[in-house]
Amino acid sequence: MSNIYLTLGGVAFQDFEVPEKISFGGRQRVAVHELIGGGRVVDTLGAQPAEIKFSGIASGSDATARIQSLDTACAAGSVLPLGWDAFFYNVVIAEFTADYTKPYWIPFEIGCVVIADAAISDLAVPAVAANLISSDLSSAAVWASQAGLGGFSFTSAGAVSAQAACGAAVSAAGGGVLSSAAVVNNPSTIFAAVDALNGLGADAATLAAATYASGYLGRAVQNISLGAL
C-alpha cells in the first residue's frame, strides 16, 4: 500500500507509514424462521460493520504530536473521518496502543468502530428500500401460503389487497382459537373436546402464519407509500 495516503481525523500517514494491511468488512444480520415442512424464511436486518483494524508507524519530527492526537481522540470518543484509497468512513477509535521507542519512530495499533460508511452514495438508499420491499413481499407470500391463503398478488400493486385479506384471516383464526379453547375448557362430550382441540391447533397455526404475512405486508405497504418503488 505504499504511496497511498491514510488519514484518520487530522492525522495523515504516507508511504511506508501506511499499514501493510487494513482489516475491515462485516456481516449481514439475519433472522431465520423455520417453517413447517422444512422451508424457511430469512429476514435481512441490515449490515453490521466489523471493526476496522490496522497498525503502522508514525515517524518524523511530528510523530509524537500525531500519536498524542490519536490517543486524545480515543479518550474523548470523538467521531473522526477515516479514509484511504476509495474507502471513507466515520469512526470512533475504540482501541489505541502505541510503543514509544524514539520521538520520531512510534509504532501503533488502532481499532475503529464504524459509525457510517460515507462512501455509500445516497443513490443507493432507494435500491436498498426496493430490495427490502421485494424481500418482504416474498416472505409474505410464503407465510400466506402456510396460512392457506391464495389468489392474491404479492406485488407492490397488490400489497394493500393482500394485507387486507391477511388481516381478515388473522381475525377469523383468532376467533376460531377463542371458540375452540372455550370448548376444550368445558366440553360437552369427549368427542367435542377432541374436535375442538384439533381445530385449536389448526387455527393457532393459521393465526401465526397470517400474522407474519400481515406484518411483512404492512412494512412493504409503508415503504411503497414512501415512494421506494
Backbone hydrogen bonds, N-H to C=O, Kabsch-Sander energy under -0.5 kcal/mol:
donor,donor_aa,acceptor,acceptor_aa,energy
4,I,1,M,-1.4
6,L,13,F,-2.2
7,T,83,G,-2.5
8,L,11,V,-2.9
9,G,81,P,-3.0
11,V,8,L,-2.1
13,F,6,L,-3.0
17,E,14,Q,-2.1
18,V,15,D,-1.6
23,S,53,K,-2.7
24,F,22,I,-0.5
27,R,48,Q,-1.8
29,R,27,R,-0.6
29,R,46,G,-2.6
31,A,43,D,-2.1
33,H,31,A,-0.5
33,H,41,V,-3.2
34,E,32,V,-0.6
35,L,39,G,-3.3
38,G,35,L,-1.7
41,V,33,H,-2.5
43,D,31,A,-3.0
43,D,41,V,-0.6
45,L,29,R,-3.4
45,L,43,D,-0.6
46,G,29,R,-0.6
48,Q,27,R,-3.3
50,A,25,G,-1.5
52,I,112,C,-2.6
53,K,23,S,-2.0
53,K,51,E,-0.6
54,F,110,I,-2.0
55,S,21,K,-0.5
56,G,108,F,-1.9
57,I,17,E,-0.7
58,A,106,I,-2.5
59,S,57,I,-0.5
60,G,104,Y,-1.5
63,A,60,G,-1.5
64,T,103,P,-0.8
66,R,62,D,-2.2
67,I,63,A,-2.4
68,Q,64,T,-2.5
69,S,65,A,-1.8
70,L,66,R,-1.9
71,D,67,I,-2.4
72,T,68,Q,-2.4
73,A,69,S,-2.1
74,C,70,L,-2.2
75,A,71,D,-2.1
76,A,72,T,-2.1
77,G,73,A,-1.2
78,S,73,A,-1.7
80,L,78,S,-0.6
80,L,91,V,-3.4
82,L,89,Y,-3.1
83,G,7,T,-2.4
84,W,87,F,-1.9
85,D,5,Y,-0.7
87,F,84,W,-3.2
89,Y,82,L,-3.0
90,N,116,A,-2.6
91,V,80,L,-3.2
91,V,89,Y,-0.5
92,V,113,V,-2.1
93,I,78,S,-0.6
94,A,92,V,-0.7
94,A,111,G,-2.3
95,E,111,G,-2.0
97,T,109,E,-2.3
99,D,107,P,-2.7
100,Y,98,A,-0.7
101,T,99,D,-0.7
101,T,102,K,-0.5
101,T,105,W,-1.0
102,K,105,W,-1.5
105,W,102,K,-1.8
106,I,58,A,-2.8
108,F,56,G,-2.5
109,E,97,T,-2.8
110,I,54,F,-2.8
111,G,95,E,-2.4
112,C,52,I,-3.1
113,V,92,V,-2.8
115,I,90,N,-3.3
116,A,90,N,-1.5
118,A,88,F,-0.5
118,A,116,A,-1.1
119,A,88,F,-1.2
120,I,117,D,-1.7
121,S,119,A,-0.6
124,A,121,S,-1.8
125,V,122,D,-1.2
127,A,123,L,-0.6
128,V,124,A,-2.0
129,A,125,V,-2.5
130,A,126,P,-2.6
131,N,127,A,-2.2
132,L,128,V,-2.1
133,I,129,A,-2.4
134,S,130,A,-2.4
135,S,131,N,-2.5
136,D,132,L,-2.7
137,L,133,I,-2.6
138,S,134,S,-2.0
139,S,135,S,-2.4
140,A,136,D,-2.6
141,A,137,L,-2.0
142,V,138,S,-1.7
143,W,139,S,-2.4
144,A,140,A,-2.7
145,S,141,A,-1.9
146,Q,142,V,-1.8
147,A,143,W,-1.6
148,G,145,S,-1.3
149,L,144,A,-3.0
154,F,152,F,-0.8
155,T,153,S,-1.5
159,A,155,T,-1.0
162,A,158,G,-2.3
163,Q,159,A,-2.4
164,A,160,V,-2.0
165,A,161,S,-2.1
166,C,162,A,-2.4
167,G,163,Q,-2.4
168,A,164,A,-2.1
169,A,165,A,-2.1
170,V,166,C,-2.3
171,S,167,G,-2.0
172,A,168,A,-2.5
173,A,169,A,-2.8
174,G,170,V,-2.5
175,G,171,S,-2.3
176,G,172,A,-2.2
177,V,173,A,-2.4
178,L,174,G,-1.9
179,S,175,G,-2.4
180,S,176,G,-2.8
181,A,177,V,-2.4
182,A,178,L,-1.9
183,V,179,S,-1.7
184,V,180,S,-2.6
185,N,181,A,-2.1
186,N,182,A,-1.2
193,A,189,T,-1.7
194,V,190,I,-2.0
195,D,191,F,-2.5
196,A,192,A,-2.4
197,L,193,A,-2.3
198,N,194,V,-2.3
199,G,195,D,-2.4
200,L,196,A,-2.4
201,G,197,L,-2.0
202,A,198,N,-2.1
203,D,199,G,-2.8
204,A,200,L,-2.3
205,A,201,G,-2.0
206,T,202,A,-2.3
207,L,203,D,-2.8
208,A,204,A,-2.2
209,A,205,A,-2.3
210,A,206,T,-2.9
211,T,207,L,-2.0
212,Y,208,A,-2.2
213,A,209,A,-2.5
214,S,210,A,-2.6
215,G,211,T,-2.2
216,Y,212,Y,-2.4
217,L,213,A,-2.4
218,G,214,S,-2.4
219,R,215,G,-2.0
220,A,216,Y,-2.2
221,V,217,L,-3.1
222,Q,218,G,-2.0
223,N,219,R,-2.3
224,I,220,A,-2.6
225,S,221,V,-2.4
226,L,222,Q,-1.1
227,G,224,I,-1.7
228,A,223,N,-1.9
